[in-house]
Amino acid sequence: MRERMTPDRAETIGLNGLAFLAGRSGHLERFLAASGMDTPSLRERTQDPDVLRAVLDFVLTDDVLVADFCREQNLDARDVHMAHRVLGGL
C-alpha cells in the first residue's frame, strides 16, 4: 500500500532532493543557474515550498536524475510527482 502524500512528506522529499543535488558534482550549480538563485538565498529558503517544488521540478526534467534519486531514496517516480504537486498547493 502506498503512503499518502502529506505536505510534511512532500517537504521531506523536496529536502532530500536538495541534498541529492548537493551530493552530485555540478548538479546543484546547474539548479542554481536554472532557478536564478544563489547559494545564500537557497540556504535561507530551504524550507520554502516554492523552492522545494523547484528542486523537484529540476530533478523531474532529467529521466536519469529522477531514476537515480528514486533509487537512492527508495521512492517511486509517482512519489516525486505527487510531492511536486503537493508543494505547489494542489
C-alpha positions as CSV (number, residue, x, y, z in Angstrom):
1,M,0.0,0.0,0.0
2,R,1.3,3.4,-1.0
3,E,1.9,6.0,1.7
4,R,-0.4,9.1,1.5
5,M,1.4,12.2,0.2
6,T,1.1,14.8,3.0
7,P,2.6,18.3,3.0
8,D,5.2,17.1,5.5
9,R,6.1,14.1,3.4
10,A,6.3,16.2,0.3
11,E,8.6,18.7,2.1
12,T,10.9,15.8,3.2
13,I,11.1,14.5,-0.4
14,G,11.9,18.0,-1.5
15,L,14.7,18.4,1.1
16,N,16.0,15.0,0.2
17,G,16.0,16.2,-3.4
18,L,18.1,19.2,-2.5
19,A,20.6,17.0,-0.6
20,F,20.7,14.6,-3.6
21,L,21.6,17.5,-5.9
22,A,24.2,18.8,-3.5
23,G,25.8,15.4,-3.4
24,R,26.2,15.2,-7.2
25,S,29.0,17.1,-8.9
26,G,27.7,20.1,-10.8
27,H,24.0,19.4,-10.3
28,L,23.5,21.9,-7.5
29,E,25.2,24.6,-9.6
30,R,23.0,23.7,-12.6
31,F,19.9,24.0,-10.4
32,L,21.1,27.4,-9.0
33,A,21.7,28.7,-12.6
34,A,18.4,27.4,-13.8
35,S,16.5,28.8,-10.8
36,G,18.3,32.2,-10.7
37,M,19.1,31.7,-7.1
38,D,22.4,32.0,-5.4
39,T,23.8,29.8,-2.5
40,P,22.9,32.3,0.3
41,S,19.3,32.7,-0.9
42,L,19.0,28.9,-1.2
43,R,20.2,28.4,2.4
44,E,17.7,31.0,3.6
45,R,14.8,29.4,1.7
46,T,15.4,25.7,2.2
47,Q,12.0,25.3,4.0
48,D,10.1,27.3,1.3
49,P,7.7,25.0,-0.5
50,D,8.3,27.0,-3.7
51,V,12.0,26.3,-3.6
52,L,11.5,22.6,-2.8
53,R,9.0,22.4,-5.6
54,A,11.6,24.0,-7.9
55,V,14.1,21.4,-6.7
56,L,11.8,18.5,-7.6
57,D,10.9,20.2,-10.9
58,F,14.6,20.3,-11.7
59,V,15.0,16.6,-10.8
60,L,12.0,15.6,-12.9
61,T,13.3,17.3,-16.0
62,D,16.0,14.6,-16.3
63,D,15.0,10.9,-16.6
64,V,18.3,9.6,-15.4
65,L,18.4,12.1,-12.5
66,V,14.9,11.2,-11.3
67,A,15.7,7.4,-11.7
68,D,18.8,7.8,-9.6
69,F,17.0,9.9,-7.0
70,C,14.2,7.4,-6.7
71,R,16.6,4.5,-6.4
72,E,18.7,6.3,-3.8
73,Q,15.6,7.3,-1.8
74,N,13.6,4.1,-2.3
75,L,10.8,6.1,-4.0
76,D,8.6,5.6,-7.0
77,A,8.7,8.4,-9.6
78,R,5.0,8.9,-8.8
79,D,6.0,9.9,-5.3
80,V,8.2,12.6,-6.7
81,H,5.4,13.8,-9.0
82,M,2.9,13.8,-6.1
83,A,5.3,15.7,-3.8
84,H,5.9,18.2,-6.6
85,R,2.2,18.7,-6.9
86,V,1.5,19.0,-3.1
87,L,4.3,21.5,-2.7
88,G,2.6,23.6,-5.4
89,G,-0.5,23.8,-3.2
90,L,-2.5,21.5,-5.5
